[in-house]
C-alpha cells in the first residue's frame, strides 16, 4: 500500500512486525468513542502504530510488549510521531495480567488474544470496551 494513503502521523513511523492499518484504526476509534480523557490499554505493541494513533486522540495509552526489540521500535515510533507523552510502552507480558484499572478501552492485537480477555475484563471501567484485532482466520 502506498504510504501517501497513510495519515501524516503514521508516515513518520517505521514498520517492523505487522501493523494495524488506518482503515482498521478508524473503526476502533469510531466505535470505541476514545477521546481526550480516555485511558487505553493496548496489548501487543508490535511496531506501535495502533498505540500511536490512539495516543494522538486519547489522554493515555499503555501498550504492553514483552519483546524488547518491538518495545524499542514502538517507543521510537511514538517519539517520531510526537505522541511519546501520551504513549507508554510497558515491557510486560499481558498474559500475566493488566495492571491498570478503570480503563476505557483495551485493544488486543496478539496471537491467542482470547486468553487475555479475562484480564481485559478486570481492567475495564463499567461501560468500557474490548476490541480484538484478529485479521487472520486462524486467530
TORPAGU-209781 format. One line per 8 residues: number of its first residue (from 0); their letters; for each residue x, y, z of N, C-alpha, C, O, CB. Coordinates in nm, 2 decimals, always signed. Atoms other than C-alpha are relative to their C-alpha. Last residue first. Glycine has a CB too. Layout:
! residues N
NUM = A = X:Y:Z:X:Y:Z:X:Y:Z:X:Y:Z:X:Y:Z  ... $
***
This chain:
! residues 139
138 = XXXXXXXX = +0.01:-0.07:-0.13:-0.69:-1.62:+1.52:-0.14:-0.01:+0.06:-0.17:+0.04:+0.16:+0.04:+0.14:-0.02  -0.05:+0.09:-0.11:-0.67:-1.89:+1.25:+0.01:+0.07:+0.13:+0.02:+0.00:+0.24:+0.14:-0.04:-0.04  +0.10:+0.10:-0.04:-0.89:-1.68:+1.03:+0.05:-0.09:+0.11:-0.03:-0.13:+0.20:-0.05:-0.08:-0.12  -0.02:+0.13:+0.07:-0.65:-1.39:+1.01:-0.09:-0.10:+0.06:-0.12:-0.10:+0.18:+0.15:-0.05:+0.02  +0.01:-0.01:+0.14:-0.72:-1.02:+1.08:+0.01:-0.14:-0.07:-0.02:-0.15:-0.19:+0.09:+0.09:-0.06  -0.03:+0.14:+0.04:-0.79:-1.07:+1.45:-0.02:-0.01:-0.15:-0.12:-0.06:-0.20:-0.09:-0.10:+0.07  -0.04:-0.02:+0.14:-0.79:-0.72:+1.62:+0.05:-0.14:-0.05:+0.16:-0.18:-0.01:+0.11:+0.11:-0.03  -0.09:+0.10:+0.04:-0.99:-0.77:+1.94:+0.03:+0.01:-0.15:-0.06:+0.01:-0.23:-0.05:-0.15:+0.02 $
130 = XXXXXXXX = +0.00:+0.03:+0.15:-1.16:-0.47:+2.07:+0.11:-0.10:-0.03:+0.23:-0.08:+0.01:+0.03:+0.14:-0.08  -0.12:+0.07:+0.04:-1.25:-0.45:+2.44:-0.02:-0.02:-0.15:-0.12:-0.06:-0.20:+0.00:-0.14:+0.07  +0.01:+0.09:+0.12:-1.48:-0.18:+2.56:+0.13:-0.07:-0.02:+0.24:-0.02:+0.01:-0.04:+0.08:-0.12  -0.12:+0.00:+0.08:-1.55:+0.02:+2.88:-0.01:-0.11:-0.11:-0.10:-0.20:-0.10:+0.12:-0.03:+0.08  +0.03:-0.06:+0.13:-1.91:+0.05:+3.01:+0.12:+0.01:-0.10:+0.11:+0.06:-0.21:-0.06:+0.14:+0.02  +0.14:+0.04:+0.04:-1.82:-0.01:+3.37:-0.03:+0.08:-0.13:-0.01:+0.20:-0.14:-0.10:+0.03:+0.11  +0.10:-0.07:-0.07:-1.44:+0.05:+3.38:-0.14:-0.05:-0.04:-0.15:-0.11:-0.15:+0.01:+0.16:-0.01  +0.09:-0.10:+0.05:-1.22:-0.21:+3.23:-0.09:+0.07:+0.10:-0.12:+0.01:+0.21:-0.09:-0.07:-0.10 $
122 = XXXXXXXX = -0.06:-0.13:+0.02:-0.92:-0.38:+3.38:-0.10:+0.11:-0.04:-0.08:+0.23:-0.01:+0.11:+0.00:-0.10  -0.03:-0.05:-0.13:-1.10:-0.69:+3.51:+0.05:+0.14:-0.01:+0.03:+0.22:+0.09:+0.10:-0.09:+0.07  +0.13:-0.02:-0.07:-1.25:-0.75:+3.16:+0.02:+0.06:+0.14:-0.05:+0.15:+0.18:-0.08:-0.13:+0.01  +0.06:-0.12:+0.05:-0.91:-0.71:+3.00:-0.13:+0.03:+0.07:-0.15:+0.15:+0.10:-0.03:-0.02:-0.15  -0.07:-0.11:-0.06:-0.76:-0.97:+3.23:-0.05:+0.13:-0.05:-0.06:+0.23:+0.03:+0.15:-0.01:-0.04  +0.03:-0.01:-0.14:-1.04:-1.22:+3.14:+0.08:+0.12:+0.07:+0.02:+0.19:+0.16:+0.03:-0.13:+0.08  +0.14:-0.06:-0.02:-1.00:-1.13:+2.77:-0.03:+0.00:+0.15:-0.08:+0.11:+0.19:-0.10:-0.08:-0.07  -0.02:-0.13:-0.07:-0.62:-1.21:+2.77:-0.14:+0.06:+0.03:-0.14:+0.15:+0.12:+0.08:+0.10:-0.09 $
114 = XXXXXXXX = -0.05:+0.03:-0.13:-0.66:-1.58:+2.67:+0.02:+0.13:+0.09:+0.04:+0.12:+0.21:+0.13:-0.08:-0.01  +0.12:+0.04:-0.08:-0.88:-1.48:+2.37:+0.04:-0.03:+0.15:-0.04:-0.02:+0.24:-0.06:-0.12:-0.06  +0.05:-0.11:-0.07:-0.57:-1.29:+2.24:-0.12:-0.04:+0.09:-0.15:+0.03:+0.19:-0.04:+0.11:-0.09  +0.07:+0.06:-0.12:-0.41:-1.62:+2.14:-0.06:+0.11:+0.09:-0.06:+0.10:+0.21:+0.10:-0.08:+0.08  +0.05:+0.14:+0.01:-0.19:-1.43:+1.90:-0.06:-0.05:+0.13:-0.01:-0.01:+0.24:+0.12:-0.09:-0.05  -0.10:+0.10:-0.02:-0.17:-1.06:+1.95:-0.06:-0.13:-0.02:-0.18:-0.15:-0.01:+0.06:+0.02:+0.14  -0.06:+0.03:+0.13:-0.36:-0.74:+1.88:+0.12:-0.09:+0.02:+0.23:-0.05:+0.01:+0.04:+0.13:-0.07  -0.07:+0.12:-0.01:-0.60:-0.69:+2.18:+0.05:-0.03:-0.15:-0.03:-0.07:-0.23:-0.08:-0.12:+0.05 $
106 = XXXXXXXX = -0.02:+0.06:+0.14:-0.72:-0.34:+2.23:+0.09:-0.12:+0.01:+0.19:-0.12:+0.08:+0.05:+0.10:-0.10  -0.11:+0.10:+0.01:-0.85:-0.25:+2.58:+0.00:-0.05:-0.14:-0.10:-0.10:-0.19:-0.01:-0.11:+0.10  -0.02:+0.08:+0.11:-1.06:+0.07:+2.61:+0.12:-0.09:+0.01:+0.22:-0.05:+0.06:+0.01:+0.08:-0.13  +0.11:-0.02:+0.10:-1.20:+0.29:+2.88:+0.00:-0.10:-0.11:-0.10:-0.13:-0.17:+0.01:+0.14:-0.05  -0.05:-0.03:+0.14:-0.97:+0.16:+3.16:-0.13:+0.01:-0.09:-0.22:-0.06:-0.08:+0.09:-0.12:-0.05  +0.09:-0.11:+0.05:-1.09:+0.18:+3.52:+0.04:+0.05:-0.14:+0.04:+0.17:-0.17:+0.01:+0.12:+0.10  +0.15:+0.02:-0.02:-0.80:-0.04:+3.62:-0.07:+0.12:-0.04:-0.01:+0.23:-0.08:-0.02:-0.02:+0.16  +0.08:-0.12:-0.01:-0.43:-0.07:+3.51:-0.15:-0.04:+0.03:-0.19:-0.16:+0.00:+0.00:+0.07:-0.13 $
98 = XXXXXXXX = -0.02:-0.07:-0.13:-0.20:-0.36:+3.60:-0.11:+0.11:+0.01:-0.15:+0.14:+0.13:+0.14:+0.06:+0.01  +0.00:-0.14:+0.03:-0.31:-0.60:+3.32:+0.00:+0.08:+0.13:-0.09:+0.05:+0.22:-0.12:+0.04:-0.09  +0.10:-0.10:-0.06:-0.23:-0.96:+3.37:+0.02:+0.14:-0.04:+0.13:+0.18:-0.10:+0.01:-0.01:+0.15  -0.02:+0.00:-0.14:+0.04:-1.23:+3.31:-0.09:+0.10:+0.08:-0.09:+0.10:+0.20:+0.15:+0.03:+0.04  +0.06:+0.12:-0.05:-0.08:-1.28:+2.96:+0.01:-0.02:+0.15:-0.06:-0.10:+0.21:+0.06:-0.12:-0.08  +0.14:-0.03:-0.03:+0.00:-0.91:+2.90:-0.07:-0.13:+0.05:-0.18:-0.12:+0.12:-0.07:+0.06:-0.11  +0.08:+0.10:+0.08:+0.37:-1.00:+2.90:-0.14:+0.02:+0.05:-0.17:-0.01:+0.17:+0.05:-0.14:+0.02  +0.06:+0.10:-0.08:+0.54:-0.69:+3.04:-0.08:-0.09:-0.09:-0.14:-0.04:-0.19:-0.09:+0.06:+0.11 $
90 = XXXXXXXX = -0.06:+0.13:+0.03:+0.76:-0.42:+2.90:-0.05:-0.11:+0.10:+0.01:-0.13:+0.20:+0.16:+0.02:+0.01  -0.03:+0.08:-0.12:+0.52:-0.13:+2.92:+0.06:-0.14:-0.04:+0.00:-0.21:-0.11:-0.13:-0.02:+0.08  -0.02:+0.14:+0.03:+0.53:+0.11:+2.63:+0.05:-0.07:+0.12:+0.15:-0.05:+0.18:+0.11:-0.01:-0.12  -0.10:+0.07:-0.08:+0.38:+0.44:+2.74:+0.01:-0.14:-0.05:-0.09:-0.21:-0.06:-0.03:+0.01:+0.15  -0.01:+0.15:+0.03:+0.20:+0.66:+2.49:+0.12:-0.05:+0.09:+0.23:+0.00:+0.08:+0.03:-0.02:-0.15  +0.13:+0.07:-0.03:+0.06:+1.01:+2.59:+0.01:-0.15:-0.02:-0.08:-0.22:+0.01:-0.10:+0.05:-0.09  +0.06:-0.04:-0.13:+0.39:+1.20:+2.63:-0.13:-0.08:+0.03:-0.15:-0.10:+0.15:-0.03:+0.15:+0.00  -0.06:+0.07:-0.11:+0.55:+1.00:+2.35:-0.04:+0.04:+0.13:-0.03:-0.04:+0.23:+0.15:+0.02:-0.01 $
82 = XXXXXXXX = +0.11:+0.04:-0.10:+0.29:+1.13:+2.10:+0.07:-0.07:+0.12:+0.00:-0.14:+0.19:-0.10:-0.09:-0.07  +0.03:-0.11:-0.09:+0.52:+1.33:+1.86:-0.11:-0.03:+0.11:-0.17:+0.06:+0.16:-0.05:+0.12:-0.08  +0.13:-0.05:+0.02:+0.51:+1.08:+1.58:-0.04:+0.11:+0.09:-0.15:+0.18:+0.07:-0.11:-0.11:+0.01  +0.00:-0.06:+0.13:+0.88:+1.02:+1.59:-0.13:+0.07:-0.04:-0.14:+0.17:-0.10:+0.03:-0.11:-0.11  -0.08:-0.12:-0.01:+0.86:+0.97:+1.97:+0.00:+0.07:-0.14:-0.02:+0.19:-0.15:+0.15:-0.03:+0.04  +0.08:-0.09:-0.07:+0.58:+0.72:+1.94:+0.07:+0.14:+0.01:+0.01:+0.24:+0.00:-0.03:-0.05:+0.15  +0.11:-0.04:+0.08:+0.77:+0.54:+1.67:-0.09:+0.11:+0.07:-0.13:+0.20:+0.01:-0.09:-0.11:-0.05  -0.05:-0.10:+0.10:+1.08:+0.53:+1.88:-0.11:+0.05:-0.09:-0.10:+0.17:-0.13:+0.11:-0.08:-0.08 $
74 = XXXXXXXX = -0.03:-0.13:-0.07:+0.88:+0.38:+2.17:+0.06:+0.10:-0.10:+0.03:+0.22:-0.09:+0.11:-0.03:+0.11  +0.12:-0.07:-0.03:+0.72:+0.12:+1.93:+0.03:+0.13:+0.08:-0.03:+0.23:+0.05:-0.09:-0.09:+0.09  +0.05:-0.05:+0.12:+1.06:+0.02:+1.79:-0.13:+0.08:+0.03:-0.14:+0.19:-0.02:-0.03:-0.11:-0.10  -0.09:-0.12:+0.04:+1.21:-0.02:+2.14:-0.05:+0.06:-0.13:-0.05:+0.19:-0.14:+0.14:-0.05:-0.03  +0.02:-0.11:-0.09:+0.91:-0.23:+2.25:+0.09:+0.12:-0.03:+0.04:+0.23:-0.03:+0.04:-0.05:+0.15  +0.12:-0.06:+0.04:+0.94:-0.45:+1.94:-0.03:+0.12:+0.09:-0.08:+0.23:+0.04:-0.12:-0.10:+0.01  -0.02:-0.07:+0.13:+1.31:-0.52:+2.00:-0.13:+0.07:-0.05:-0.12:+0.17:-0.11:+0.05:-0.10:-0.10  -0.08:-0.12:-0.01:+1.24:-0.59:+2.37:+0.02:+0.08:-0.13:+0.00:+0.20:-0.14:+0.14:-0.03:+0.06 $
66 = XXXXXXXX = -0.12:+0.02:+0.08:+0.97:-0.85:+2.32:+0.07:+0.14:-0.01:+0.02:+0.24:-0.06:-0.04:-0.05:-0.15  -0.10:+0.07:-0.08:+0.73:-0.83:+2.62:+0.13:-0.02:-0.09:+0.23:-0.05:-0.03:-0.05:-0.14:+0.04  -0.08:+0.07:+0.09:+0.50:-0.56:+2.48:+0.11:-0.07:+0.07:+0.19:+0.00:+0.14:+0.06:+0.10:-0.11  -0.08:+0.12:-0.05:+0.21:-0.40:+2.66:+0.08:-0.06:-0.11:+0.02:-0.10:-0.22:-0.09:-0.10:+0.07  -0.01:+0.11:+0.09:+0.09:-0.06:+2.54:+0.09:-0.10:+0.05:+0.21:-0.08:+0.07:+0.05:+0.05:-0.14  -0.10:+0.09:-0.05:-0.03:+0.19:+2.79:+0.00:-0.12:-0.09:-0.10:-0.19:-0.09:-0.03:-0.03:+0.16  +0.00:+0.14:+0.05:-0.22:+0.47:+2.62:+0.12:-0.07:+0.06:+0.23:-0.03:+0.05:+0.01:+0.00:-0.16  -0.11:+0.09:-0.03:-0.30:+0.80:+2.79:-0.02:-0.14:-0.06:-0.13:-0.19:-0.05:+0.02:-0.01:+0.16 $
58 = XXXXXXXX = -0.08:-0.06:-0.10:-0.52:+1.10:+2.72:+0.12:-0.08:+0.03:+0.23:-0.03:+0.04:-0.08:+0.02:+0.13  +0.02:+0.03:-0.14:-0.65:+0.96:+2.40:+0.09:+0.07:+0.09:+0.19:+0.12:+0.06:+0.01:-0.15:+0.03  +0.13:-0.03:-0.04:-0.65:+1.10:+2.05:-0.03:-0.01:+0.15:-0.10:+0.08:+0.20:-0.10:-0.09:-0.08  +0.03:-0.13:+0.06:-0.30:+1.10:+1.92:-0.13:+0.05:+0.04:-0.16:+0.17:+0.02:+0.01:-0.01:-0.15  -0.06:-0.11:-0.08:-0.22:+0.83:+2.17:-0.02:+0.13:-0.06:+0.00:+0.23:+0.01:+0.15:-0.03:+0.01  +0.08:-0.02:-0.12:-0.47:+0.60:+1.99:+0.05:+0.11:+0.08:-0.02:+0.19:+0.14:-0.01:-0.13:+0.08  +0.13:-0.06:+0.04:-0.29:+0.65:+1.66:-0.09:+0.03:+0.11:-0.16:+0.13:+0.12:-0.07:-0.09:-0.11  -0.02:-0.14:+0.04:+0.05:+0.60:+1.82:-0.13:+0.06:-0.04:-0.16:+0.18:+0.00:+0.10:+0.00:-0.12 $
50 = XXXXXXXX = -0.02:-0.08:-0.12:-0.07:+0.29:+2.01:+0.02:+0.15:-0.04:-0.03:+0.23:+0.03:+0.12:-0.05:+0.08  +0.13:-0.02:-0.07:-0.21:+0.14:+1.69:+0.01:+0.09:+0.12:-0.07:+0.18:+0.14:-0.06:-0.13:+0.03  +0.09:-0.08:+0.08:+0.11:+0.20:+1.50:-0.13:+0.03:+0.07:-0.18:+0.14:+0.07:-0.02:-0.06:-0.13  +0.06:-0.11:-0.07:+0.33:+0.07:+1.78:-0.09:+0.09:-0.08:-0.13:+0.19:-0.03:+0.11:+0.09:+0.05  -0.06:-0.12:+0.05:+0.55:-0.16:+1.57:-0.05:+0.13:+0.07:+0.01:+0.24:+0.06:-0.02:+0.01:-0.15  -0.05:+0.02:+0.14:+0.44:-0.45:+1.78:+0.08:+0.12:-0.04:+0.17:+0.16:+0.03:-0.11:-0.04:-0.10  -0.04:-0.12:+0.06:+0.25:-0.31:+2.08:+0.06:-0.02:-0.14:+0.02:+0.06:-0.23:+0.11:+0.07:+0.08  -0.07:+0.04:+0.12:+0.07:-0.63:+2.17:+0.05:+0.12:-0.08:-0.01:+0.15:-0.19:-0.08:-0.09:-0.09 $
42 = XXXXXXXX = -0.07:+0.12:-0.02:-0.20:-0.54:+2.42:+0.06:-0.05:-0.13:-0.01:-0.09:-0.22:-0.09:-0.11:+0.07  -0.02:+0.07:+0.13:-0.31:-0.18:+2.40:+0.09:-0.12:+0.02:+0.20:-0.10:+0.07:+0.07:+0.10:-0.10  -0.11:+0.10:+0.00:-0.45:-0.04:+2.72:+0.00:-0.07:-0.13:-0.10:-0.11:-0.18:-0.03:-0.10:+0.12  +0.00:+0.11:+0.09:-0.64:+0.29:+2.69:+0.11:-0.10:+0.03:+0.22:-0.05:+0.06:+0.01:+0.04:-0.15  -0.11:+0.08:-0.03:-0.73:+0.57:+2.93:-0.01:-0.13:-0.08:-0.12:-0.20:-0.07:+0.00:-0.03:+0.16  +0.01:+0.15:-0.01:-0.97:+0.82:+2.78:+0.14:-0.06:+0.04:+0.25:-0.01:+0.01:-0.03:-0.05:-0.14  -0.01:+0.04:-0.14:-0.99:+1.19:+2.86:+0.01:-0.15:+0.02:+0.00:-0.20:+0.13:-0.13:+0.05:+0.07  -0.11:-0.07:-0.07:-0.91:+1.33:+2.51:+0.01:-0.04:+0.15:+0.11:-0.01:+0.21:-0.02:+0.14:-0.01 $
34 = XXXXXXXX = -0.02:-0.15:+0.00:-1.13:+1.08:+2.34:+0.10:+0.05:+0.09:+0.18:-0.03:+0.14:-0.13:+0.07:+0.02  -0.12:-0.05:-0.07:-1.20:+0.71:+2.26:+0.02:+0.15:-0.02:+0.00:+0.20:-0.13:+0.13:-0.07:-0.05  +0.03:-0.13:-0.06:-1.56:+0.66:+2.14:+0.12:+0.05:+0.08:+0.10:+0.14:+0.16:-0.12:-0.01:+0.09  -0.03:+0.00:-0.14:-1.50:+0.29:+2.09:-0.03:+0.13:+0.07:-0.05:+0.13:+0.19:+0.15:-0.03:+0.02  +0.09:+0.08:-0.08:-1.69:+0.25:+1.77:+0.03:+0.01:+0.15:-0.05:-0.01:+0.23:+0.00:-0.14:-0.05  +0.14:-0.03:+0.02:-1.52:+0.53:+1.57:-0.10:-0.07:+0.10:-0.19:-0.01:+0.16:-0.05:-0.02:-0.14  +0.02:-0.13:-0.05:-1.17:+0.49:+1.71:-0.15:+0.04:-0.01:-0.21:+0.09:+0.09:+0.08:+0.11:-0.08  -0.02:+0.00:-0.14:-1.17:+0.12:+1.65:-0.03:+0.13:+0.07:-0.10:+0.14:+0.17:+0.15:-0.05:+0.04 $
26 = XXXXXXXX = +0.12:+0.08:-0.05:-1.32:+0.15:+1.30:+0.01:+0.00:+0.16:-0.09:+0.02:+0.23:+0.00:-0.14:-0.05  +0.12:-0.09:+0.01:-1.06:+0.42:+1.21:-0.13:-0.07:+0.06:-0.20:+0.00:+0.13:-0.03:+0.04:-0.14  -0.02:-0.10:-0.11:-0.77:+0.21:+1.33:-0.13:+0.08:+0.01:-0.18:+0.11:+0.12:+0.12:+0.08:-0.01  +0.04:+0.07:-0.12:-0.90:-0.07:+1.10:+0.01:+0.09:+0.12:-0.07:+0.08:+0.21:+0.09:-0.12:+0.02  +0.14:+0.03:+0.01:-0.89:+0.16:+0.79:-0.05:-0.08:+0.12:-0.17:-0.06:+0.16:-0.02:-0.09:-0.12  +0.10:-0.11:-0.02:-0.57:+0.32:+0.91:-0.14:-0.04:-0.01:-0.23:+0.00:+0.07:+0.03:+0.11:-0.09  +0.01:-0.11:+0.10:-0.37:-0.01:+0.92:-0.11:+0.10:+0.03:-0.20:+0.07:+0.11:-0.03:-0.07:-0.14  +0.14:-0.02:+0.02:-0.27:-0.22:+1.22:-0.02:+0.12:-0.09:+0.05:+0.23:-0.07:-0.08:+0.03:+0.14 $
18 = XXXXXXXX = +0.06:-0.12:-0.06:+0.09:-0.31:+1.17:-0.15:+0.00:-0.02:-0.20:-0.07:-0.11:+0.06:+0.13:-0.05  +0.12:-0.04:+0.07:+0.28:-0.64:+1.11:-0.07:+0.12:+0.08:-0.07:+0.12:+0.20:-0.10:-0.12:-0.01  +0.11:+0.10:+0.01:+0.61:-0.65:+1.28:-0.12:+0.06:-0.06:-0.14:+0.18:-0.07:-0.03:-0.06:+0.14  -0.08:+0.12:-0.04:+0.87:-0.38:+1.20:-0.10:-0.12:-0.02:-0.12:-0.16:-0.13:+0.05:+0.01:+0.15  +0.07:+0.12:-0.01:+0.74:-0.07:+1.02:+0.10:-0.11:+0.05:+0.21:-0.12:+0.00:-0.06:-0.04:-0.13  -0.06:+0.11:+0.07:+0.88:+0.27:+1.08:-0.08:-0.12:+0.03:-0.15:-0.14:+0.13:+0.15:-0.01:+0.05  -0.03:+0.13:-0.07:+0.66:+0.56:+1.18:+0.07:-0.10:-0.09:+0.04:-0.11:-0.21:-0.12:-0.05:+0.06  -0.12:-0.03:-0.08:+0.66:+0.92:+1.04:+0.05:-0.13:+0.06:+0.17:-0.14:+0.11:-0.02:+0.10:+0.10 $
10 = XXXXXXXX = -0.11:+0.00:+0.10:+0.41:+0.81:+0.77:+0.13:+0.03:+0.07:+0.23:-0.01:+0.01:-0.03:+0.11:-0.10  -0.05:+0.13:+0.03:+0.18:+0.72:+1.06:+0.11:-0.01:-0.10:+0.19:-0.10:-0.10:-0.11:-0.09:-0.04  -0.06:+0.05:-0.13:+0.14:+1.08:+1.19:+0.05:-0.14:-0.02:+0.15:-0.18:+0.05:-0.11:+0.00:+0.11  -0.14:-0.04:-0.02:+0.10:+1.20:+0.83:+0.06:-0.06:+0.13:+0.18:-0.09:+0.13:+0.00:+0.15:+0.01  +0.00:-0.13:-0.06:-0.21:+0.99:+0.77:+0.14:+0.04:+0.03:+0.23:-0.05:+0.06:-0.09:+0.01:+0.13  -0.01:+0.00:-0.14:-0.14:+0.69:+0.54:-0.01:+0.14:+0.06:+0.04:+0.24:-0.01:+0.13:-0.07:+0.05  +0.14:+0.02:-0.05:-0.26:+0.70:+0.18:+0.00:-0.01:+0.15:-0.11:-0.01:+0.21:-0.05:-0.13:-0.06  +0.07:-0.13:+0.02:+0.07:+0.85:+0.07:-0.14:-0.01:+0.05:-0.21:+0.09:+0.08:+0.00:+0.05:-0.14 $
2 = XXX = +0.00:-0.07:-0.13:+0.24:+0.54:+0.22:-0.07:+0.13:-0.01:-0.10:+0.19:+0.09:+0.14:+0.02:+0.04  -0.08:-0.12:+0.01:+0.13:+0.34:-0.09:-0.01:+0.08:+0.13:-0.12:+0.11:+0.18:-0.05:+0.09:-0.12  +0.08:-0.12:+0.00:+0.00:+0.00:+0.00:+0.09:+0.12:+0.00:+0.19:+0.13:+0.07:-0.10:+0.00:+0.12 $
***
